[in-house]
Amino acid sequence: LSACRSATSEELGDSISSVARQLHRVGVERVLGMRLSVQDRAASEFSAALFEKLAHGESVGRAVNLARRQMATSGWWSPEETTQGDEPTAQWTIPILLDRTQGGPLVDLAAPADVRPRPKLPIAMPGDGSLSFPSRSEFIGRRKQIRLYLRKFLEGETPKLLFVGAGGVGKTTLAGLFARRLCERHPEVLLLGLRAPFDLARVEEVLRSAAESQSVNLEPAHDKTDRRDRLQTMLQLLASRPLALVLDNLESLQELETLAFTPDADDGRWLVETVCALPPSVRVILTGRYALPEIDVQTCPITQAPWGDVLKRMSRLHWPADWSAAQKWGLYETLGGNHRALEWTSHLIHDRTPDDAQELLAALQRVDVAPETPERTIDVVREAMRHNLLLERLAASLPPTARRLLERATLYRTAVIEDGLQIIDPNSETHTADRRALVDRGLLEQSGVPQFEFDVFEVPPVVRELLQPNFSETDRADLHRRMADYHRRMGAKITRRWTDDLEAVHHFRAAGCHADADDLAEPLCGMYYHTGNRAAALALTEPITTRDAPAAPWWAWNRQGMCLRALGSLERALACHEAALNCTPDEQSRGTTLNNISQIYGARGKYDRALEYLEQSLAIQREIDDRSGEGTTLNNISQIYKARGDYERALDCLEQSLAIFREVGDRSREGTALNNLATTAHAQGDYERALEYLEQSLAIQRGIGNRAGEGTTLNNISQVYSARGDYERALKCLEQSRAIKQEIGDRAGMIPTLHNMALIAVRNSNPTRAVEYWQEALQLALDTGNAQGIFQVAGTLGQLTRSQELLELAIATGEQAGFPGVEELQAALDQLGGQS
């Protein structure tokens, strides 16, 4: 009994009877209670230690003593939070054991395990957790669709199917059956289920998790800056193994009038098109209420179920025994084979009078669509209206506490475990009964997740669509805050998935808890940035930096500036870093920001201004003894001196930087410093020394497994060979560099490599090949939004091919980004115009 004062001493004359002693008196052999008030953290520490010792076979008495010791010596106690009675020396004495047994272990480790079977539940399909496999024994009917499509689907003759029909007719269940049968016949298949509308961030995590489980190497996708490019590469890599995908609820992406994808469902349209374009070896099942005119896929209409199947369904729904065959037939003519409508109707007429049932049937028969409804959607719209009528009545028949739980649960965007429902339904004595009632009525879906050994719950899309509760602003904010707390705890303790953190950010923002949202968004933004997903990082920072209040924190401005700089938006990046400079929380952050500002001025060719910021940064880092930051700044200063032709000072800064990185043990940055020493020696014409540095750097990059650094170093080695006129060895290094960058998906890194390959082709008198390399590099630069690559390649290729269009593209890009060298390109364009 963890409750305070549950084992009070009778000698105290306390008016509150000792619960532990009363239980012990009436025959409970062992009772453990607390003789005084106990702190929550202390009780948690004690209980965790106690259960661990019992599970390992310790006797009860010894387990209690060991748990007390843990309670007295562990880190639950914080001196900064000390209040009276908090000290461990007082808390460990509070647990008291009443025991009349002979001792011995509570758990017999030699005894066979008593594993109780879990109740039969649908098993969650791998993927985003929203779809389930139906039990084969519970599945009813659909023999026509099974006969027409299942064999062809399993054998790959028709690998991509679209199940179309009204809501509740059983499309998702049939898709789950086909998926189950596929996995039974081909156990090696990786199956993933996703429900629209699709969040590409969640889809990315699903694919990463699946790749990890299958030992699929996703390195080629890691450095792709565009999320769609990255996801497409991930899907292609997964498709190298047996793969199947189920995409459900596609009607949420379509316009009713035209059946085209809605403008705000562009991500969903892209995902559906990309999945359907995968090789024929990949099995795909789509479900939706409407056809997809824009997608080339085998459409499988799911019409009303046969009369015999409906009778079987009614028997399983415990239909009233006094209903005649004629009454059942009348309902069948009205509802057809819509299983969800039948399930809801069975609950509405259970224990009701025949008159009530007749009135409900008449109301359903009166439902009709508006005259302007498109003909091809009339049946679906009519079914939706009947669902709406049934849902309104079913919700009205629920106990108020159950309806409140259902309404609140609609604010969740993903499936949650029971904790997620309890946190939005606090202090409800009827919570378990209410949850069971919602599941029984089909208003809440429950399925098991084997890998976590717990069940998850989700409001079905049709219920979420039709049930649109009104909350006060205060209540809505409170619910979102509770949901955010749930997702934050899930991400930190249970699933370890960053999509739970994304959900927590969403709910904290909706609750107005911006500080909590920002705390979670910061590491997520860093993760996106370092994996090359600049667009996703910007999507997290922009709502922070554009809000009216509270003021955006330093990290958001700084990270947004870094993303924009990487994407070539130098003007916007500078504005962000200047805003960051005005809100730096400490000197280290200020030094970092000054360094980032210098990089923008350096990229524009304004070396004096860049050096001014770098010297300020260096002074700060030396003052606070930030050795790593000092090494980075010295490295950046060297590049300014190199650009100005002051190679001696550049080498001096680089040698200091190299010494610092070796001192702090930063092998990666040591390799970078050696690379920069090599390029400086190269610029001086000292090719032997440059090669020496590059070979050291290459050994480091390979030693630490830095494939991106290895590719960059090989590119730099090629430049030394090229300068010496050894084009054969230079090209060999470039081809190795290109292969590495292709392997790891570094599309932006391939641009300078292809540019250098093109230059060698020119020197080898092969202009045709050079143009091919430059065209490939330019396409990569355009695809990745790499402004530096567009400026360099379009300018070079424009001059070579005398293309006015390419020169104009290079000039516009250079002017927007503030790159030096625009004047030379403008002169080339003017000369071209004069000659024409």
N, C-alpha and C positions, 0 to 999 in steps of 0.2 A: 504494500500500500504506500504509494509515493506521496500521498496527501500529507500535509502538515498536521502534526499532533494526532496522527492516527494510532499511535501507541503510547498515549500519555500514561504517566505513572499514577497509580491509585493513591499513593501516599500524598500526592499534591492536593487531594480533595477537589479535583477539578470537576465542575458540574457537567462537562462534556465527557460522556462515557468513552472509554478507549475501545475503538472499533476492533483493533487487533486482538485485545484481550478477550473481548466478547466472542469473536470468531474462534479463538483458541479454546475457550471454555466449552463451546458447543461441538467441538470435535475436529476442527481443522488442525491437522498435525503440525504444520509449520506455517507461521505467519510472520511476515517481516513488515515493520511499520516505522514511523518516524515519531520520536517521543516529544519533539519540539517543532517549531516552524523551521523549514529547510529551504535554502535558496534553490531556485530552479536549476541553475547551472550545476550546483553541487549534486542535486538529486539525479540529474542527467548523467553526470560523470560516474556516480555510484552505480546506477542501474546498468549502464553500458559495461562497466567492469564486472559486475555481478553476473550478468547473463553470459558474458564471454567465458568466465571461469566455470559456470555451471555446464555450458555446452562442451567444455573440454574435459568434463568428467570429475571435477572437484566436488568434494562433499559440500553440503550447504553451509555448514559452519565455517569451513575454511574459505569458501567462496566469499562469504560475507566479510571475513577478516581481511582478505586480499582486496576486496572492493573498498573497504574503509581506508586501507593504506593508500590505494589509488586516489581516493577522494582527498586525502590529506596532503598528498605530494604532487598532484598533477597541476596543470597550468590553467584550470578553470578560474582560479582566483587572480584578480588583477588589483594590485595595491592602489592604482589610480581610482578604482571604482569602489573602494572599501567603504562599507557602512557597518554599523554596529551588528555584530553577529555574523559577519561575512568571513571571518578568518577561518582557514582550513582547520586550525586546531580546535575550533568549536564545532564546525560542521561534521567532521568525521565521527563524532560521538553520538550523532542523532539517530542513525539507523539502529533498530533493535530487533533481534530475532527471538521469537518464541518457538521452541522446538521440543517435542516430547518423543522424538524418534531415536533410534540407535545410531543415527548418523549415516554416513555413506553417501555416494553420489546420487544426485537427483536424476541424472541422465545416464542410462546404461549404454555405453558406447558399443558394447558387443551385441546388443539386441538388434534384430532387423528393423529397418526403418518402417514407420507406420505412415505410408504416403497415402493421403486421402485424395481421391480423384477430384479434379476441379469440375465444376458444372460445365455442361456442353455449351460452348460459346463459339461464335464465328472466330476464326483465327485471322488476326490482322495480316494483310498482304504486305510484304516488304515494300518500302517506298516511303511516302510521307505519312503513313499510318492511318489514312482516311478510308481505305478500302479493305474489304475482308473476303476470305474464302468462305463460300457457303458450305455447310455440311451436305455431303452427297445424299445422306439419308433424309435430310430435311427438304431437299430440292424437289419441287413439284413441276411436272409437265415440260413444256417447250420442246416436245419431241420433234416438231417440224423444223425448228431452227437447228436443233442438234443434228438431225438427219441431213439437212441441207449444207451446213457449214462446218460442223466440228471436225469431221475427218479431213476435209480439205485444209482446214486451218492447222491441224496437228501435223499433217504431212508436208506443209509448206506450199501447197498448190494455191491457196488463197491466204497469204501470210498477214494481210491487213484487213480488218473488219471494222465496220461502223454499225453498232446497234442503235436503231432509231425507234422511238416510241414515246408515248405520253409519260409524264412523271408518275412513278409508282407502279409501272407495268412490269418491272423486273429486269430492266436493262443491265443495271449494275450487278445484280445477282447472277444473271446469265453470263456476263463477262467474267465474274469470279469463278463460275463453274468451268468455263473454257480454260481459264488460267490454271485452275487446279488440275484439270485433266492434262494440260500441257506439261505441268511439273511432274505429274505422276508418270507420264510416258517418257519424259526427258528430264531426269533429276538434275542434270548438269546445267539446266537453263537458269540464268539469273533473271528473276522476275521483279519488276518494279511497278507499283501503282501510284498514280498521282491524280488528285482531284482539282479541277478548275474552280475558280480562277487561279492561275499559276503564279506563284512568287518565284522568280528565277533564282533568288538567293537560296530559297529552300530547295529548289530543284538541284542547285549546285551541290548543296550539302548531301542530298540523297545520293547523287552520283559519286561524290567523293567517298562516302561511306561504303557504297556498293563496290567501288573499285578496290578499296582497302580489304574488304571481305574476300574478294576474288584474286587478290594479289596482282591487280592490273596497274601497270606503271602509268601514272598520269602526268609525268614530267613534261611531255610535249604541250600540255595545256596550261601549265603553271604561269607562264609569263605573258600570256595573251592579255592585252589590256582591255579588249572588248569582251564583255561577259558572254554575249551570244557566240562569239568566236570560240571562247573557252569551252562553253557548254557543247557546242557542236563537235569540237575536238574530243571532249570527254566521251560523248555518245559514240563517236566513231571508234575510239579505243575500246570501249566496252563492247561494241558490236563485233570486235574481233573474236569474242567468245560467244557462246549461245546466249541470246538476250531476248527478252520479251517485255513489252511495256503496255500498261493499261492506263488510258487517259479518260477520266470520267467527268460527267457534268458539263459537257462542252456547250450546252445551251446558254450557260452563263456568259459566254463570249460572243453571242450572236445577237443581231438586231432582228426583231420579230417580223418586220415588214419585208426585208430583203433576204434574211438569213445570212447576210454577210457578217464578217467579224466587225464588232464595234471598234471605233477609233481608239478607245482606251484599253482595248484588249490586244494591242499589237504584240506584246510579249507572248500572249497565249497563242495568237495566230502563228507567230514565228515558231514556237515550240511544236505545235501540231504539224506544221509543214516540214520541219526538220526531222521529226520522228518518222513521219510517213515517207520521207526521202531516204531513210536508211536502207541498207541492202536488203534484198528479199529474204535473206536468212534470218532477219530480225522479225519476230512476231509482234504485231501491234493490234490492240483492241481499243476502239474508241466508243464512247457512249454519249448520247445526247437526245434531246427531244426532236431535233430537226436535222434534216440532211445538211451536208456540207458541200455546197456547189463548187467551192474553190479547191477542194481536196480530192485527189484521185485515190479513191478507196472503195472497196466492195461494201455497199450499203445493205444492211440486213434489217428489214422492218420487223418490229416486235408488236404484233397486233394483239387484240384481246385474246385471253386464254380460252381454250375450249371449255364447254360446259362441265365435262367430267372433271377437269382439273380444278375448276372453281368449287365444285362440290367437295372434293378432297380437301381443298384449302379451308372451306367452311368448317369441315369436321375437325380440323386441327385448331381452328379458332374458337372452338367450344360454342358454336352457334346455338341459339335457343332451340331446345328440342321440339317445341310446339310449332316451329315454323313449317308450313306446308311446302311441298315441292313447287306449287304455283307461286308462293311468295318469294321463294329463292330464285325462281326463274325471272320474276319481275325485277328483282334486284340485279340479276345478271344482265338483263337487257339494258338496264340503266347504267351500271358501272362497268360492264364488260369484264375483262379479266384483270382489272387493276388491283393488284394485291394490296397495295397500301390503302386504297380506298375501302376494300373489303375489311381489312384489319381495323381501321378506324370505325367503320360502321358497326362491326361486331361489338366494340366497346361501348358504342353509343346506345345500342338496343339491348345490351345485357341488363337483365332485371327490369326492363321497361315494359309498359303495357303494349298490347298489340296496336292500340291507337297511336301511341307515340312512334312506334316503328313505321306505321303507315304514313304518318305525317312527315317523317324524315324522308321516306321513299318519294313521296309526292314533291317535296322541296327539291330533291335531287333531280327529279324529272323536269322540273320547271326551269332548271338552269339552261341558259342559252347565251350565245355569244353576240357581240355587237355586229351590226350589219357590215361595218367596214373592215371586219377581220379578214385578212388574206385567206383565200380558200384552202391553201395547202397547210395552214396552221389551225384551222377551225377545230379539228378533233383534239389537238393538244391543248388549245386554249380552253375548250369546254372541260377537259379533264382537270385542268388547273383550277378552274372556277369551282368545280365540285370538291376538289381537295380543300379549297378555301372555306367552303361552307362546312365541310366535315370538321376541319381544324378549328374553326370558330366554336362549333358546338362542343367538340371534344375538350378544348381548352376551358370552356365555360363549365364543363362538368368536373374538372379537376379540383381537388382541394386547393384552397388559396395558396397554401405553402408550396405545393407542387407546381402550380402555374408560375409562382414567383421564381422558383428555381429554373424552370424552363426559359422564362423570359431573360433571366440574367445570363444563362448559358449561351444565348444567341450572340453575345458580345465576344465570345472566344472565336478566334479564327482557325484554330487547329484543335485536334483531339487532345483531351486531357485525362489524367488519371483521376481517381476519386478525390485526391487532395485538392485538385483544381475546382471540383464542384463544392467541396466543403468550405473552401476559403471564401466563396461568394454566397454561402448559405450558412453564416455563423449562428450559433445559439439556436439552431432549429432542432427540436426534439424529434421531429418527424422526418429528418433528412433521408435516412435509409429507406423508409417507406415511400417517400416522395420520389426518390431516384428510381426505385423498383417500379413504381407506377408509370413513370415516364418511359422506361425501357419496355415494359409490358405492352404499352399502347403504341409503340413504334415512334414515339416523339423524341426519343433519345437512343442513339445507336451505341451498343456496347460490344466490344471485341477484345480478344486477348492478344497480348504482345509477348511472344515466347521469349525473346532475348532479354526482356526486362522482368518477366514473370509477374506482370500485373495487367489489369484490364484498363482500356481507355474508353472514353465516352465522347460523343460528338453529336450535336444537333444536326439532323439530316438537312441537306441543302433545300429541299422543298419546304420544310418547316421554317428554316431560317428566312427563306424568301417570303413566305406568307405571313409569318408571325413577326410583326414589326412593333415591338413594345415601345411605349413612351416612358422615358425616365426623366426625372428632374435633373438639372445640371449637377446638383450636389450628389445625387445617387449615382448618376452615370460616372462621375469622376471617382467616387469611392469604389465602384466596381472595377473600373480600369486600374486603379491603384492596387487592389487586391489581386487582380489577374497578373499584373506586372510582378508583384511579389512572388506569386506562384511560379511564373516562368523563370524569374531570376534564380530561384532556389532549384528548379529543375535543371537549369543549365549548369549551375555550380556543383550540384550534389548528385544528380541522378543520370541524366542523359549525356552530359558533357558536350552538348551540341550548341554551336554558336547561333543556330536559328532560334533556340529558346531565348537567347540574349536579345536577338532582333525583335522577337515578340514582346519581350519585356520593355524594350525601348519604345515600341509602338504604344503599348498600354500606359507606360509612364507619361509619354507625351500627351496622350488623350486625357490623362488625369491631371495634367498641368504640373506634374512632378519633374521639372526640367533638370534639376540637379542630379536626380537619380538616373534619368535617361542619359544625361551627358556622361556620367561615370561609366555606364555600360557601353556607350557609343565609342568612347575613346579607344579602348583596345580593339574593338571590332574594326574601327576605321584604320588603325595601324595594321591589322591583319590584312585587310583589303589592299592597302597601299603596297605592302611588302610582297604580296602575291601578284602584283601588277594590275589589280582591278581598280584602276583610278576612278572609273565612273561610279562604282559602288561606294568608294570612299567619299566621293563628292556628294552622293545621295544622302549620306549620313551627316556631312558637315553643313551643307547648304541650309537645311531647316534651322540649324543652330545659329548660323551667322546672319540669317535674314530675319529672324524673329525680333519683335519689338522689345520684349523683356522675357527673362532676365538677359543681361549682357552675355554675349558669347565668350566662353573661356579661351585662354591663349591657345591651347592645343588645337582647337577647331579652326581658328584662323591660320595657324601655322601649317596644319595638315592640308587645308584647302589650298593654300598657296603652293605647297609642294606638288600637289596633284595637278594644279593648273600649269605650273612650270614644266612638269613632265609632259603635259599635253601640248606645250608650245604657246599657251596663253599668257605671255609674259606680263602684259599690262595688268591683267586681273590678278595674276599671281603677286605682283609687286604691291598692289592695293591690299591684298590679304596679309602679306607679311608686315606691311606698315601698320595695319590694324593690330596684328599680333604684338608688335613692338610696344604698343601703347597699353598692353594688359599682361605683360610678362609677370608670372608669379614669383620668379627668383632670378638670380644672376645667371645661372646656367641656361635657363630658357632664353634670357636676353642674348647671351652669346650665340646660341643656336640660331636665333632669329636674324641677328646681324649677319651671320654667315650665309643664311639663305638669301637675304637681300643682295649680298655681294654677288651671288651666282647669277642673278638676273642682270645686274649691270655688266658683269663679265660677258654674258651671252650676247649683250647688245654692243660689245666693243668699248664700253665706257670703263676703261681699266683703272683710271685714277679714282673714280667714285667707288668701284668695287674694292680697291685696295684700302680705301678709307674705312669702309665697313669691316673688312677683314681685320684690320689693325685694332679697331675697337673690340671686336670679338676676341682676338688673341689676348688683349690686355685683361679682359674679364676672366678668361679661362686660366690664365696664369695666376691671377689674384685669388681665385677660388680653388686652385690646384686641380683643375679638370684636365688631367693628362691626356685622356683620349680625345677630348674636344680640342685641346691644343694641337695634337698631332694632325687632326683633320683640318684645322684652320691653316696650319703651316703648309699642308699639302695643297690647299686651295690657293694660298698666296703664291706658291711656286708656279701655278698655272697662269697667274696674271703676269708674273715676271717673264715666263716663257713666251706668252703671247706678245709681249713687248720686245722680245729679243734679248732680254737680260738673262742669259743662260747661267752665268755664274751665281747670281743671287737665287735663281730658281733652284739650282743644284744644292745650294746651301740650305734652303728651306726644306727641300726634299730629304736631305741627309738627316736634318733634325727630326723631321716627321718619321722617317724610317726608324731612327733610334728610339723614339717614344713608343711606336707600335711594337717594337721588339721588347721593350721594357715592360709594357702592360700585357704582352702575350696575345696581341690581336693579329693572328696570322692572316686573316682575310685582308685587313687594311695594310699589313706589311706587303702583301702581294700587289696591292694597288699602288703603294708608294714605289715599289720596284718598277712597276710598269711606267709610272710617270718619270722616274729617273731615266728609263730607257728611251722614252720619247724625247726627253730633253737632250740626252746624249746624241740621239739620232739627228735632232735639229742642228747640233753642232758639227755633224758629219763624223762623229766618233762611232762608227758602226760596230766595231768589235766590243766596245764597252756596252753599247746598247744591247747587243745580243747576250752579253754576260748577265746583265740585269734581267732581261726577259726570260732567260733560261732558269734563273733563280725563281722568278715569279711563277713560271709554268710549273716548276716542281712543287711550289707551295699550293697552287690552285689544285693540282692533281692530288696532292697529299691530303687536303681537307675536303676533297670531293666537290669543289666549287666549279661546276661545269660551265656556268656563265662566265666566270673569270678565266677559265681555261680557253674558252672560245675567243674572248677579247684579247688575251695574250697572244694566241696564235695569229690573230688578225694583225697585231702590232709587229710580231716577228716577220710577217709577210712584207711589211713596209720596209724593213731593213734590207731584206733580200732584194726587193724591188729597186731600192735606191742603189744597190750594188750592181744592178743589171742582171741579177739571177732570177729571171721571171719564172722559170720552171719551178724552182723551190718556193718562190713566193706564192705561185698559184696553188701549189700543193698545200701550203699552210692555210690559205684562204678556203680551199675546199674542205679541209678538216674543220675550220672554224664555222663554216656554213653548215656542215653536217651536225655539229654540236648544237648550234642555235636552232636548227630545225627540230632536233631531237627534244630539246627542252621547251620548244614553243616560243623562243625569244624572237618574235617577228620584228620588233623594233631594232634589235641587235643585228639582224641580218642586213639591214639597210646599208650601214657603212661597209660591211663585208662585200656585198654585191657591187657597191660603188667602186671599191678597190679592185674587184675582179674585172669590172668594166674598163678601168684605167689600164690594167695589164693587157687586156684585149686590144686596146687602142695602140699600145706600144708594140704589140705583136702584129700590128697591121691587120687587125680583124675587126673593123668597125661594126660589121653586122652583129657579131657576137656581143660587142660592147653595148650596142643599143638594146639587145635582148636583156642583158644584165640590168641596165638602167631602167628599162621599162618595168621589170619585176620589182626593182627597188622602189620605184615611184608608186607602184600599186600598193606595196606594203606600207609605205609612208602615208598614203591616202587612207588606207584601211585602218591604220592605228592612230590616225590624227597626229602624226609626228611632224611638227612644223619644221624642225631643223632638217629632217630628211627630205621633206617636200622642197624646201628652199634650195638645198644643196643639189639634189638630183635633178629637179625640174630645170634649175638654172644651167647646170652642165649639159644636160640632154638638149635643152632648148637652143643653146649655142651651137652644139654639134649638128643638130638636125635643122637649124635655122627655123625653129618653130616659134611663131609669135605667141601662140596660145600657151606654150610651156613657159616662155619667158614672162608673160603676164601673170601666170600662176605663181611663179617664183617671186616676182616683185611684190605681188599682193601679200603673199605669205610673209616675206621678209619685212615689209613695212608694218604689218600688223604685229609681228613679234618683236620688231626693233632690232633685227639682225644687221650686222655690218656687211657691206658688199652690195647693197641694193643699188647704189649709184652705178657700179660697173655693169650690172645687168640692165639698168635703164639705158645706159649708153649703147649696149649691144642691141637692145630693142629699137632704139632710135636709128641706129645705123641700118638695121634690117628694114625698117620702114622706109628710109630714104632710098635704099637700093631697089625696093619693090616699086 
